[in-house]
Amino acid sequence: MSSSAPLVLLSSMAAREVLRELATAHTQAGGAAVEARAAGGVDVAKRVRAGERLDVVVLAGNVIDELLAEGHLTGHRIDLVRSGVGIAVPAGRGRLDVGTEAAVREAVLAAPTISFSTGPSGTYLQKLFERWGIGGIVKDRIVIPPPGVPVGSLVAEGKAALGFQQLSELINVPGIQVLGPLPDAIQQMTVFSGGVARTSADSAAALALLKFMAAPAADGVKRRFGMESMA
């Protein structure tokens, strides 16, 4: 792989920061150069299905399975990280009790505006609100960000009083206070996995990148970005 043709990695927004750091480490360790791109998960899947020239795709594991079954990816799925849902409020608001399922439900009911993404965490939260019997009550308070726009930015701008998103996407956003992850009783862990794109010009180098990102040596970077290894 020449320096003029780096591997192209396309991921959903949730994993973009950890993947960029791991891609840099891969290159520094003698691997191929990598151009790491990110977009909303739905958009990424559409682009893969449209045949965009890519080398590595990282999305929620179930979507990677679909793309493999459809023939858009080759080889097999490689699980990279597990990511939980976090909760955030605007900076300076003060802490809320979100330590139990009941406390989170009360915080949602009390919030004038609520934001979550269209990704796996948003789908889960919608189902959770329905299970709690408050879906109809809070429906008009929900602010869905445009694809690729992080929930944290809406919280920082005061457009959402309470934000839910993958913890990795909230950790480094200025202007917000991360209250922590959802309590264990209602936490939803998403596995983000990778696959080699059918359109890759160097599938061997693409597979080497994925194996590097899945190796135990990458675990410290994953923890720093609020994610967990698969071990």
Sequence and secondary structure as in RCSB ss.txt:
>XXXX:A:sequence
MSSSAPLVLLSSMAAREVLRELATAHTQAGGAAVEARAAGGVDVAKRVRAGERLDVVVLAGNVIDELLAEGHLTG
HRIDLVRSGVGIAVPAGRGRLDVGTEAAVREAVLAAPTISFSTGPSGTYLQKLFERWGIGGIVKDRIVIPPPGVP
VGSLVAEGKAALGFQQLSELINVPGIQVLGPLPDAIQQMTVFSGGVARTSADSAAALALLKFMAAPAADGVKRRF
GMESMA
>XXXX:A:secstr
  TTS EEEEEEGGGHHHHHHHHHHHHHTT   EEEEEE HHHHHHHHHTT   SEEEEEHHHHHHHHHTTSEEE
EEEEEEEE EEEEEETTS     SSHHHHHHHHHH S EEE SSHHHHHHHHHHHHHT HHHHGGGEE   TT  
HHHHHHTTS SEEEEEHHHHTT TTEEEEEE  GGG   EEEEEEEETT S HHHHHHHHHHHHSGGGHHHHHHT
TEE   
